[in-house]
Amino acid sequence: QEKFSPVKYFSIDRVFRNESLDATHLAEFHQVEGLVADRGLTLGHLMGVLRQFFSKLGISQLRFKPAYNPYTEPSMEVFSYHEGLKKWVEVGNSGVFRP
């Protein structure tokens, strides 16, 4: 019998990128990465985890858009409405690892 234990791993760190700066792209930001492994998880579970995470940051208006990531399928970009900019901005990317 195969041994398996559900796990949750998360990492938060400050990162830098060489990119043109504008209101939604900064050279320095905090990146959060997470991995949840269990049997029977669905895209709905992932969306629930993302909604819960962003709600704890005070972000409640979310939209999910299908996206392409070479290492996950299905994949989604996560957008939130920014009151100051009066537009939806990307706040995350996500996906389900293939077996």
C-alpha positions as a Markdown table, in Angstrom:
| # | Residue | x | y | z |
|---|---|---|---|---|
| 1 | Gln | 0.0 | 0.0 | 0.0 |
| 2 | Glu | 1.3 | 3.5 | -0.9 |
| 3 | Lys | 1.9 | 5.8 | 2.0 |
| 4 | Phe | 0.6 | 9.3 | 1.6 |
| 5 | Ser | 0.1 | 12.2 | 4.0 |
| 6 | Pro | -1.7 | 15.4 | 3.0 |
| 7 | Val | 0.7 | 18.5 | 3.3 |
| 8 | Lys | 0.5 | 22.2 | 3.1 |
| 9 | Tyr | 3.6 | 24.3 | 2.5 |
| 10 | Phe | 3.8 | 28.1 | 2.1 |
| 11 | Ser | 6.6 | 30.6 | 1.5 |
| 12 | Ile | 6.6 | 34.4 | 1.7 |
| 13 | Asp | 9.6 | 36.4 | 0.6 |
| 14 | Arg | 10.6 | 39.7 | -0.9 |
| 15 | Val | 11.6 | 39.5 | -4.5 |
| 16 | Phe | 13.0 | 41.9 | -7.1 |
| 17 | Arg | 12.5 | 42.0 | -10.9 |
| 18 | Asn | 13.8 | 44.1 | -13.7 |
| 19 | Glu | 10.7 | 45.5 | -15.3 |
| 20 | Ser | 9.3 | 48.8 | -16.4 |
| 21 | Leu | 7.6 | 50.5 | -13.5 |
| 22 | Asp | 3.9 | 51.6 | -13.5 |
| 23 | Ala | 1.0 | 51.6 | -11.0 |
| 24 | Thr | 0.7 | 47.8 | -11.0 |
| 25 | His | 4.3 | 46.7 | -11.6 |
| 26 | Leu | 7.0 | 47.5 | -9.0 |
| 27 | Ala | 10.6 | 46.5 | -9.0 |
| 28 | Glu | 10.2 | 45.1 | -5.4 |
| 29 | Phe | 7.3 | 43.1 | -4.0 |
| 30 | His | 6.4 | 40.3 | -1.7 |
| 31 | Gln | 5.7 | 36.9 | -3.4 |
| 32 | Val | 3.6 | 34.2 | -1.7 |
| 33 | Glu | 3.9 | 30.6 | -2.9 |
| 34 | Gly | 1.9 | 27.7 | -1.6 |
| 35 | Leu | 1.5 | 24.0 | -2.2 |
| 36 | Val | -1.4 | 21.9 | -0.9 |
| 37 | Ala | -1.2 | 18.2 | -1.7 |
| 38 | Asp | -4.1 | 15.8 | -1.0 |
| 39 | Arg | -6.2 | 13.3 | -2.8 |
| 40 | Gly | -9.5 | 14.4 | -4.4 |
| 41 | Leu | -8.8 | 18.2 | -4.5 |
| 42 | Thr | -10.5 | 20.1 | -7.3 |
| 43 | Leu | -10.3 | 23.5 | -9.0 |
| 44 | Gly | -13.1 | 24.6 | -6.6 |
| 45 | His | -10.9 | 23.8 | -3.6 |
| 46 | Leu | -8.1 | 25.9 | -5.1 |
| 47 | Met | -10.5 | 28.8 | -5.7 |
| 48 | Gly | -11.7 | 28.5 | -2.1 |
| 49 | Val | -8.2 | 28.6 | -0.7 |
| 50 | Leu | -7.4 | 31.7 | -2.8 |
| 51 | Arg | -10.7 | 33.5 | -1.7 |
| 52 | Gln | -9.9 | 32.7 | 1.9 |
| 53 | Phe | -6.3 | 33.9 | 1.6 |
| 54 | Phe | -7.2 | 37.2 | -0.1 |
| 55 | Ser | -10.1 | 37.8 | 2.3 |
| 56 | Lys | -7.6 | 37.7 | 5.2 |
| 57 | Leu | -5.8 | 40.6 | 3.4 |
| 58 | Gly | -9.0 | 42.5 | 3.1 |
| 59 | Ile | -9.4 | 41.7 | -0.6 |
| 60 | Ser | -12.9 | 40.4 | -1.3 |
| 61 | Gln | -13.6 | 41.3 | -5.0 |
| 62 | Leu | -11.9 | 38.5 | -7.0 |
| 63 | Arg | -12.2 | 37.2 | -10.5 |
| 64 | Phe | -10.5 | 34.1 | -11.9 |
| 65 | Lys | -9.4 | 33.9 | -15.6 |
| 66 | Pro | -8.2 | 30.8 | -17.3 |
| 67 | Ala | -4.5 | 31.0 | -18.1 |
| 68 | Tyr | -1.6 | 28.9 | -19.4 |
| 69 | Asn | 1.1 | 27.7 | -17.2 |
| 70 | Pro | 3.5 | 25.0 | -18.5 |
| 71 | Tyr | 3.5 | 23.2 | -15.1 |
| 72 | Thr | -0.2 | 23.2 | -14.1 |
| 73 | Glu | -3.5 | 22.3 | -15.7 |
| 74 | Pro | -5.9 | 23.9 | -15.2 |
| 75 | Ser | -4.3 | 27.3 | -14.5 |
| 76 | Met | -5.8 | 30.6 | -13.5 |
| 77 | Glu | -4.9 | 34.2 | -13.1 |
| 78 | Val | -6.4 | 36.0 | -10.1 |
| 79 | Phe | -7.7 | 39.6 | -10.4 |
| 80 | Ser | -9.0 | 42.0 | -7.8 |
| 81 | Tyr | -10.7 | 45.3 | -8.4 |
| 82 | His | -8.5 | 48.3 | -7.3 |
| 83 | Glu | -10.6 | 51.2 | -6.2 |
| 84 | Gly | -7.8 | 53.7 | -6.6 |
| 85 | Leu | -7.0 | 52.7 | -10.2 |
| 86 | Lys | -10.7 | 52.0 | -11.0 |
| 87 | Lys | -9.8 | 48.8 | -12.8 |
| 88 | Trp | -9.2 | 45.1 | -12.3 |
| 89 | Val | -5.5 | 44.2 | -11.6 |
| 90 | Glu | -3.8 | 40.8 | -11.5 |
| 91 | Val | -2.9 | 39.9 | -7.9 |
| 92 | Gly | -1.9 | 36.2 | -8.5 |
| 93 | Asn | -1.5 | 33.2 | -10.6 |
| 94 | Ser | -2.4 | 29.6 | -9.7 |
| 95 | Gly | -3.0 | 26.1 | -10.9 |
| 96 | Val | -3.4 | 22.4 | -10.2 |
| 97 | Phe | -0.3 | 20.2 | -10.7 |
| 98 | Arg | -0.9 | 17.4 | -13.1 |
| 99 | Pro | -0.5 | 13.8 | -11.7 |
